[in-house]
Amino acid sequence: MSTPATTLEHARQGVTARIATLASGLRFEDIPAPAATVARQCLLDWFGVALGGASDDTVRILRDEALEQGGTAQASLVGGPGKLSVLQAALINGTAGHALDYDDVHYAMPGHPTAPVAPAVLALAERDGCSGRDLLTAFVAGVETECRVGRYVTQEHYERGWHATATLGHFAAAAAAARLLGLDAEVTATALGIAGTQAAGFKSMFGTMCKPMHAGKAAANGLHSALLAARGFTARPDVLECAQGFGATQSPACDEAALDDLDGHFFTRDVLFKFHAACYGTHSTIEAARSLVESQQIRPEDISAVEIRIRPRYLKMCAIPRPATGLEAKFSLAMTSAMALTGVSTAAPERYDETLCAMPALTRLVQRTTVIPSDEFDDATSEIIVSTGGGVVYRMRGDVSRPAEDLVQQGRRLREKFDALVTPVLGVTATAELADMLERIDELADVRALMALARS
C-alpha cells in the first residue's frame, strides 16, 4: 500500500504535476507578445458577451437566488447591481459569459476557454486588489491548463458526452486562481485534485439553461478548489493520471505523449473567436452558406433542398432538426444555415428567439434540410449543397479552425462586437472607457476600477 509520501513522489513525475508546475511558475515575462495580445482580446470579448448575457433569464434566476441567500460583498456582478461573495460572483458571471453562446472556442479542449477562467480570476483579483498584469498571467495559466488537460484526455472525452467547457474548465479555473494566489506547484496540484473530483457537465444539456451554468459552476468550483487548497484541504495530487482518477474514468484514450512536444507552445495564441451567436459547430456551415449566396446570388425562394455534410460528432452537438426556442436554434445546423441562406443575421443574439423559429421563410428551409454525417472532412470543415427547383446544384465548403494571422484586424472585429453588445447595457461613454481599460489591462495597478465600470 502506498504511503502519502510515496504517492506524492509518484505524482511529482506525473501529468498533474507537470501541468501544475507550468501554471504555478508562469510569469508575465514568459508569455509571448502574440499570446498576451490574444489574452487581452479574450477578456475584451468575454466582458462583451457577459454584459450582453447578463439580462438572460438563466442569469436572472441564479442572481435572484444568490441575492436572496445573501453573502459577503466581495466581487461585482457584471452587468448587475452590487457585489456578492467571490464564489457567487464567479457562478453568476460565469453563466452570463456563456449565456449567449457567443464566447471564444479552442479545439485543443475542445470547448470555450475563457468562459470558466475569466470569472474566477476577476472575482479573486477584485477581492484582493490584484494588478492587471497578475490577472492576465493567471488567466493565461488557466487557458494553458485546460488545453493541456484536453490534449491528455483527447477528443474521446468530449465524444463520451462530457461538456469540456465544464469538466476541463474546473481544472482551468483552479489553476488560474492558484496562480493568482501565488500557490506553489505542490499546492496547485492539490487544487487540481479538488477541482477534478467535482468536474461534471453533460453535452445532453445543450439547448437548456444548464449549458451556460456549466461555465459558471466550473469557475466557482475551480476558484473554491484553489481557496481550499490554500487553507490546507487535501486531495490526490495526481488526479489526472491516477487509478480511478479523472483520466481513467472520463476518457478511454488518455495520451501522456500528447504533452511531450509542448515546450514553449502557448495555446492561448490559438484561441478562436465567434462572430455568429450560435454554437461554434455551426460556424463553418454558416460561412459556407453565406459565401454561396454572395457568389451565386441564390434566392431563398428558389431553393428546393439543402444538404449539410459534416463530421458525425456534430450530430450529437448541434443538429437539433426542428428548433422551437432561441436556445435550440443556436444548436441547429438546419436553422442557422437557413438564416444564412435567407440573409437573417446570425451575429445578433436577440435574433435567436421563438419568433425566429416560427418565421415561414426559415421553417420552409429547415424542413428541406438534411444533415448527413461524413468522415470525409476534418473536425472543422463542413459542406453545404443547395439544390434549386431548376435542377442546378451548388456546393461550398467552410472551415473556421484557423487562428487569425492578423491580430490587429481581429482586435478591430472584436471591438465592433464588444461595442454592439455593451452599448445597450452601459451606454456609449462607459462602453468606450471599459474597452480602453481592457485593451491595456496589464497596465492597471488594481483591477477594482475595471470591475466597477462593468456593473450596471
Sequence and secondary structure as in RCSB ss.txt:
>XXXX:A:sequence
MSTPATTLEHARQGVTARIATLASGLRFEDIPAPAATVARQCLLDWFGVALGGASDDTVRILRDEALEQGGTAQA
SLVGGPGKLSVLQAALINGTAGHALDYDDVHYAMPGHPTAPVAPAVLALAERDGCSGRDLLTAFVAGVETECRVG
RYVTQEHYERGWHATATLGHFAAAAAAARLLGLDAEVTATALGIAGTQAAGFKSMFGTMCKPMHAGKAAANGLHS
ALLAARGFTARPDVLECAQGFGATQSPACDEAALDDLDGHFFTRDVLFKFHAACYGTHSTIEAARSLVESQQIRP
EDISAVEIRIRPRYLKMCAIPRPATGLEAKFSLAMTSAMALTGVSTAAPERYDETLCAMPALTRLVQRTTVIPSD
EFDDATSEIIVSTGGGVVYRMRGDVSRPAEDLVQQGRRLREKFDALVTPVLGVTATAELADMLERIDELADVRAL
MALARS
>XXXX:A:secstr
   HHHHHHHHHTSHHHHHHHHHHH  GGGS HHHHHHHHHHHHHHHHHHHHHTTSHHHHHHHHHHHHH     E
E TTSSSEE HHHHHHHHHHHHHHTS S BBTTTTB SHHHHHHHHHHHHHHHT  HHHHHHHHHHHHHHHHHHH
HHHHHHHHHTTB HHHHHHHHHHHHHHHHHHT  HHHHHHHHHHHHTT   BGGGTTSTHHHHHHHHHHHHHHHH
HHHHHTT    TTTTTSTTSHHHHH S   GGGGTT TT  GGGG B  SSSS GGGHHHHHHHHHHHHHH   G
GGEEEEEEEE GGGGGTSB SS  SHHHHTTBHHHHHHHHHHT  SS GGG SHHHHT HHHHHHHHTEEEEE T
TS TTEEEEEEEETTS EEEEEEE  S  S HHHHHHHHHHHHHHHHHHHH HHHHHHHHHHHHTGGG S THHH
HHHH  
